[in-house]
Amino acid sequence: MRSKSKTQNNGYFARKPKTPAILRAAAAEILSSDLKKHPKIIHSWVDYAKSELSKSESGFINAVLRRFFPALERLRANPSADAKTLSAVYSHPLWLVERWLGEFGADKTLEILKNNILPSEVFLRKSPDLEADMLYSKYGNYLNKSKYPDFFILKPGHWQDVSELLSTRHFYIQDPSTLHAPKLLSPEPGKTYLDLCAAPGGKSRAIADIILGRTLSEGSKYPQESLHKTLIVSVDFGAKRMDTLRENMGKIDFLKSACVECDLRGTNLSNILVEHKLPILYDGILLDAPCSNTGVLRRRPDAKYRLAPEDLAICAKMQADILRNAAGFLKPGGKLVYSTCSIEQCENAEIVENFLKKRSDFSLEKSITIFPSEQSDGASASVLKKNS
């Protein structure tokens, strides 16, 4: 008996829409689950198919699902797979796979694709103080240690159990990749810092905790009163983003902080800072610019389907404009850390290179790109030093 043509299959599925719907849902669950759970998942979906479809249709679903993952793994094991195959196997837009192959090479692209389909872990970052340690001793049973200091992975099904932790300033939900930029800023007690595009507040909170940690560990260099002289000004735009930012920064009570609303693409931030009686120039600036999100596609799987090639150029133009504006608020001798959650050179290295061509009073101290891995999203950050 001859197999049905593609046209015939399309007509068949059009008349029997439950069959492809079940296959897609089952495949999605298989792809997002551990290998040892696959037999149970397949059995569950086949049982459901038997209750909804005919014997032949449920048998077809059983056969497809039992062959699905082994066939997919054979394709994934092929290191010489072309862009079209990689795009289909790892469910990424073809143009993006082609771009990565050209920019990073086959091995790194395959590594990125593999990590992007892993389930996302929920990380909690712990503050460096004694109160945080005491809370951890009470709630540590709900957390697994990660390979990153002070970052813990929430065990599945325990959101409610750790709600008290998250209501304090001592724990914050945050991916380890987001800590690179605040650490590169190397903030010190007694100085002033401006965090731009700051919502929901994770990087501002990290800056505060780094400063607290230095006060606790380097007390002879940074007396307690220097902590109270520290100022963090967090800037973002939009009612919902500002509400979240204020809620998160409102928990920081050991240094001075302020949340300011400003659209950095047009509004004059200087005037707003003056209105709030805040400084115009800062010892350090962190700019976590809006971007394409290509470093966090595992956490935002819908983003890869919304993203188009022309969006990268749109992002790059916006990033260049915001970076140019941000530089005007830095004191001589200060540091500006430019960061994104993108891994694209056009949104990172090229933005910095073009900025430095126009600003001879700045120099590049350090630049890093973190690719998605088993326990981290992707990110990029560059340290720009202003001449004294």
C-alpha positions as CSV (number, residue, x, y, z in Angstrom):
1,M,0.0,0.0,0.0
2,R,1.4,3.4,-1.0
3,S,1.9,6.0,1.7
4,K,-0.3,9.1,1.6
5,S,1.0,12.2,-0.2
6,K,1.8,15.4,1.8
7,T,-1.5,16.9,0.4
8,Q,-3.4,13.8,1.5
9,N,-1.9,14.0,5.0
10,N,-2.7,17.6,5.3
11,G,-6.3,16.9,4.4
12,Y,-6.5,14.0,6.8
13,F,-5.2,16.1,9.7
14,A,-7.6,18.9,8.7
15,R,-10.5,16.5,9.2
16,K,-8.9,15.0,12.4
17,P,-7.5,18.0,14.2
18,K,-7.2,16.2,17.5
19,T,-4.5,13.9,16.2
20,P,-1.9,16.5,15.5
21,A,-2.9,18.5,18.5
22,I,-2.2,15.5,20.8
23,L,1.1,14.8,19.0
24,R,2.2,18.4,19.4
25,A,1.3,18.6,23.1
26,A,2.9,15.2,23.9
27,A,6.1,16.2,22.0
28,A,6.3,19.4,23.9
29,E,6.0,17.6,27.2
30,I,8.6,15.0,26.1
31,L,11.1,17.7,25.0
32,S,10.8,19.6,28.3
33,S,11.1,16.5,30.6
34,D,13.8,14.2,31.9
35,L,14.5,11.1,29.8
36,K,13.4,8.7,32.5
37,K,9.9,10.3,32.5
38,H,9.4,9.7,28.8
39,P,7.7,6.2,29.1
40,K,5.2,7.5,31.6
41,I,4.4,10.6,29.5
42,I,3.9,8.6,26.4
43,H,1.7,6.1,28.2
44,S,-0.4,8.9,29.6
45,W,-0.9,10.6,26.2
46,V,-1.7,7.3,24.5
47,D,-4.3,6.5,27.1
48,Y,-5.8,9.9,26.5
49,A,-5.8,9.3,22.7
50,K,-7.6,6.0,23.3
51,S,-10.4,7.9,25.1
52,E,-10.8,10.5,22.4
53,L,-9.9,8.8,19.1
54,S,-10.4,5.6,17.2
55,K,-8.2,2.5,17.8
56,S,-6.2,3.1,14.6
57,E,-5.6,6.8,15.4
58,S,-4.5,6.1,19.0
59,G,-2.2,3.3,17.6
60,F,-0.7,5.8,15.2
61,I,-0.1,8.3,18.0
62,N,1.5,5.5,20.1
63,A,3.9,4.5,17.2
64,V,4.9,8.1,16.5
65,L,5.6,9.0,20.1
66,R,7.7,5.9,20.7
67,R,9.8,6.8,17.7
68,F,9.9,10.5,18.2
69,F,12.6,11.0,20.8
70,P,15.1,8.4,19.5
71,A,14.7,9.9,16.0
72,L,15.3,13.4,17.3
73,E,18.4,12.3,19.3
74,R,19.9,10.8,16.1
75,L,19.5,14.1,14.4
76,R,20.9,16.0,17.4
77,A,23.9,13.6,17.5
78,N,24.9,14.7,14.0
79,P,27.5,17.4,14.5
80,S,27.6,18.2,10.8
81,A,23.8,19.0,10.6
82,D,23.0,22.0,8.4
83,A,21.2,25.1,9.5
84,K,17.8,24.0,8.3
85,T,18.1,20.7,10.2
86,L,19.3,22.5,13.4
87,S,16.5,25.0,13.1
88,A,13.9,22.2,12.9
89,V,15.4,19.9,15.5
90,Y,16.0,22.7,18.1
91,S,13.0,24.8,17.2
92,H,14.8,28.0,16.5
93,P,14.2,30.4,13.6
94,L,16.4,29.5,10.6
95,W,17.8,33.1,10.2
96,L,19.0,33.0,13.8
97,V,20.7,29.6,13.5
98,E,22.4,30.8,10.3
99,R,23.5,34.0,12.0
100,W,25.0,32.1,15.0
101,L,26.8,29.6,12.7
102,G,28.4,32.5,10.9
103,E,29.2,34.4,14.1
104,F,30.1,31.6,16.6
105,G,30.8,28.5,14.5
106,A,29.2,25.1,14.5
107,D,30.3,23.8,17.9
108,K,29.3,26.9,19.9
109,T,26.0,27.2,18.0
110,L,25.1,23.6,18.8
111,E,26.0,24.2,22.5
112,I,23.7,27.3,22.5
113,L,20.8,25.4,20.9
114,K,21.1,22.5,23.3
115,N,21.0,24.7,26.3
116,N,18.1,26.7,25.0
117,I,15.8,23.7,25.1
118,L,16.7,22.7,28.7
119,P,14.0,23.5,31.3
120,S,14.6,26.8,33.2
121,E,15.6,26.6,36.8
122,V,14.4,29.1,39.4
123,F,17.3,30.6,41.2
124,L,17.3,32.5,44.5
125,R,20.2,34.7,45.3
126,K,21.1,35.1,49.0
127,S,22.3,38.3,50.6
128,P,25.7,38.2,52.4
129,D,24.5,39.0,55.9
130,L,23.9,36.9,59.0
131,E,20.1,37.2,58.8
132,A,20.2,35.7,55.3
133,D,22.2,32.8,56.6
134,M,19.7,32.2,59.4
135,L,16.8,32.2,57.0
136,Y,18.7,29.7,54.8
137,S,19.2,27.3,57.7
138,K,15.4,27.4,58.2
139,Y,14.3,27.0,54.5
140,G,17.3,25.3,53.0
141,N,15.4,22.0,52.6
142,Y,13.5,23.6,49.8
143,L,16.6,24.7,47.9
144,N,19.4,22.9,46.0
145,K,22.9,24.4,45.9
146,S,24.1,25.6,42.5
147,K,27.6,26.0,41.2
148,Y,27.4,29.7,41.8
149,P,28.1,31.1,45.3
150,D,25.0,32.4,47.1
151,F,22.7,31.1,44.3
152,F,20.3,28.3,45.1
153,I,17.8,26.4,42.9
154,L,14.3,26.2,44.1
155,K,13.0,22.6,44.3
156,P,9.9,22.0,42.1
157,G,6.6,22.5,43.9
158,H,7.9,24.7,46.8
159,W,7.0,28.2,45.8
160,Q,4.6,28.6,48.7
161,D,7.2,27.2,51.1
162,V,9.7,29.9,50.4
163,S,7.3,32.9,50.2
164,E,8.7,34.3,53.5
165,L,12.2,34.3,52.0
166,L,11.0,36.3,49.0
167,S,9.1,38.8,51.2
168,T,12.4,39.9,52.8
169,R,15.5,41.7,51.4
170,H,17.6,38.7,52.1
171,F,16.6,36.6,49.0
172,Y,15.8,37.5,45.5
173,I,14.8,35.5,42.4
174,Q,17.6,36.1,39.9
175,D,19.5,34.2,37.3
176,P,23.3,33.9,37.9
177,S,24.0,35.6,34.6
178,T,22.5,38.9,35.9
179,L,25.2,39.2,38.5
180,H,28.1,39.7,36.1
181,A,27.4,43.3,35.3
182,P,27.0,44.5,39.0
183,K,30.2,42.7,39.9
184,L,32.1,44.3,37.0
185,L,30.9,47.7,38.4
186,S,32.7,46.8,41.6
187,P,30.6,49.2,43.7
188,E,32.1,50.6,47.0
189,P,30.4,51.8,50.2
190,G,30.1,55.6,50.4
191,K,29.7,56.2,46.7
192,T,26.9,57.0,44.3
193,Y,25.5,54.7,41.6
194,L,23.0,55.1,38.8
195,D,21.2,52.0,37.5
196,L,19.5,52.7,34.2
197,C,16.7,50.5,32.7
198,A,16.6,49.1,36.2
199,A,13.3,47.3,36.6
200,P,12.4,44.9,38.1
201,G,15.3,45.8,40.4
202,G,17.5,42.7,40.5
203,K,20.7,44.5,39.5
204,S,20.1,47.4,41.9
205,R,19.5,44.9,44.6
206,A,22.7,43.1,43.6
207,I,24.7,46.4,43.7
208,A,23.3,47.0,47.2
209,D,24.3,43.5,48.4
210,I,27.8,43.7,46.9
211,I,28.3,47.0,48.9
212,L,26.9,45.4,52.0
213,G,29.2,42.4,51.6
214,R,32.2,44.7,51.3
215,T,31.3,46.5,54.4
216,L,31.0,43.3,56.3
217,S,34.2,41.7,55.0
218,E,36.3,44.9,54.8
219,G,35.2,46.7,57.9
220,S,38.6,48.3,58.5
221,K,38.5,49.9,55.0
222,Y,34.8,50.7,54.9
223,P,33.4,51.7,58.3
224,Q,29.7,51.3,59.0
225,E,28.9,55.0,58.4
226,S,30.2,54.8,54.8
227,L,27.3,52.3,54.1
228,H,24.8,55.0,55.1
229,K,26.4,57.5,52.7
230,T,25.9,55.2,49.8
231,L,23.3,56.1,47.2
232,I,21.7,54.0,44.5
233,V,19.3,55.7,42.0
234,S,17.3,53.3,39.9
235,V,15.7,54.6,36.7
236,D,13.0,53.0,34.5
237,F,9.8,53.9,32.7
238,G,6.2,52.7,32.8
239,A,3.7,52.4,35.7
240,K,3.9,48.6,36.1
241,R,7.7,48.5,35.9
242,M,8.0,51.4,38.3
243,D,5.7,49.7,40.8
244,T,7.8,46.5,40.7
245,L,11.0,48.5,41.0
246,R,9.8,50.5,44.0
247,E,8.5,47.3,45.7
248,N,11.9,45.6,45.3
249,M,14.1,48.5,46.2
250,G,11.8,49.4,49.1
251,K,13.2,46.4,51.0
252,I,16.7,47.8,51.0
253,D,17.1,49.7,54.3
254,F,20.8,49.7,54.9
255,L,21.7,52.4,52.4
256,K,20.0,55.3,50.6
257,S,18.1,54.6,47.4
258,A,15.7,56.3,45.1
259,C,13.5,55.2,42.2
260,V,13.0,57.7,39.3
261,E,10.8,57.4,36.3
262,C,12.3,58.5,33.0
263,D,12.1,57.5,29.3
264,L,15.9,57.5,28.5
265,R,15.2,57.7,24.8
266,G,13.7,61.2,25.0
267,T,13.1,62.7,28.4
268,N,15.8,64.9,30.0
269,L,17.0,62.8,32.9
270,S,19.0,65.7,34.3
271,N,15.9,67.8,34.9
272,I,14.2,64.9,36.7
273,L,17.2,64.3,38.9
274,V,17.3,68.0,39.8
275,E,13.5,67.9,40.6
276,H,14.1,64.9,43.0
277,K,17.2,66.7,44.5
278,L,19.5,63.9,43.4
279,P,23.0,64.1,42.0
280,I,23.6,64.7,38.3
281,L,27.0,62.9,38.2
282,Y,27.7,59.4,39.7
283,D,30.7,57.4,40.6
284,G,29.4,54.4,38.7
285,I,26.6,53.7,36.2
286,L,25.1,50.4,35.2
287,L,23.1,50.4,31.9
288,D,21.3,47.1,31.3
289,A,20.0,48.1,27.9
290,P,16.8,46.8,26.2
291,C,17.8,44.1,23.8
292,S,16.7,41.1,21.6
293,N,16.9,38.7,24.6
294,T,18.8,36.1,22.6
295,G,20.7,35.1,25.7
296,V,17.5,34.2,27.6
297,L,15.5,32.3,25.0
298,R,15.3,29.3,27.3
299,R,13.5,31.4,29.8
300,R,11.5,33.3,27.2
301,P,10.8,30.7,24.5
302,D,8.1,32.9,22.8
303,A,10.7,35.6,22.1
304,K,12.5,33.6,19.4
305,Y,9.2,33.4,17.4
306,R,8.5,37.1,17.8
307,L,12.1,38.1,16.8
308,A,12.9,39.2,13.3
309,P,16.3,40.0,11.7
310,E,15.4,43.7,11.4
311,D,14.7,43.8,15.2
312,L,18.5,43.5,15.9
313,A,19.1,46.8,14.0
314,I,16.3,48.5,15.8
315,C,17.7,47.3,19.2
316,A,21.2,48.4,18.3
317,K,20.0,51.9,17.4
318,M,18.1,52.3,20.7
319,Q,21.1,50.9,22.7
320,A,23.5,53.3,21.1
321,D,21.2,56.3,21.8
322,I,20.8,55.2,25.5
323,L,24.5,54.6,26.0
324,R,25.4,58.0,24.6
325,N,22.9,59.6,27.0
326,A,24.0,57.5,30.0
327,A,27.7,58.6,29.6
328,G,26.8,62.2,30.4
329,F,26.0,61.2,34.0
330,L,29.4,59.7,34.9
331,K,32.0,61.4,37.0
332,P,35.6,61.6,35.7
333,G,37.4,58.5,36.7
334,G,34.1,56.6,37.1
335,K,33.0,53.3,35.5
336,L,30.1,52.7,33.2
337,V,29.0,49.0,32.7
338,Y,27.0,48.5,29.5
339,S,25.2,45.1,29.6
340,T,22.5,43.2,27.8
341,C,20.9,39.7,28.0
342,S,21.8,39.3,24.3
343,I,24.7,37.3,22.9
344,E,24.7,39.2,19.5
345,Q,27.9,41.2,18.7
346,C,25.8,43.9,17.0
347,E,24.2,44.6,20.4
348,N,27.3,44.4,22.4
349,A,30.9,44.6,21.1
350,E,29.8,46.8,18.1
351,I,27.8,49.2,20.2
352,V,30.8,49.7,22.5
353,E,33.3,50.0,19.6
354,N,31.2,52.7,17.9
355,F,30.8,54.5,21.2
356,L,34.5,54.6,21.9
357,K,35.2,56.0,18.4
358,K,33.2,59.0,19.3
359,R,34.2,59.3,23.0
360,S,38.0,59.5,23.3
361,D,37.6,60.3,27.0
362,F,36.5,56.7,27.6
363,S,38.4,53.4,27.4
364,L,37.4,49.8,27.5
365,E,38.6,48.0,30.6
366,K,37.0,44.6,30.2
367,S,34.4,42.9,28.1
368,I,32.7,39.5,28.7
369,T,30.1,37.4,26.9
370,I,28.4,34.5,28.8
371,F,26.7,31.9,26.6
372,P,23.7,30.0,27.9
373,S,24.7,27.0,29.9
374,E,23.1,24.4,32.2
375,Q,22.8,26.7,35.1
376,S,23.0,30.2,33.6
377,D,21.4,32.3,30.9
378,G,23.4,34.2,28.4
379,A,24.6,37.8,28.8
380,S,27.2,40.3,27.8
381,A,28.8,43.2,29.7
382,S,31.5,45.8,29.0
383,V,33.3,48.1,31.5
384,L,33.9,51.6,30.2
385,K,36.2,53.9,32.2
386,K,36.0,57.6,32.0
387,N,39.3,59.5,32.0
388,S,40.1,61.4,35.2
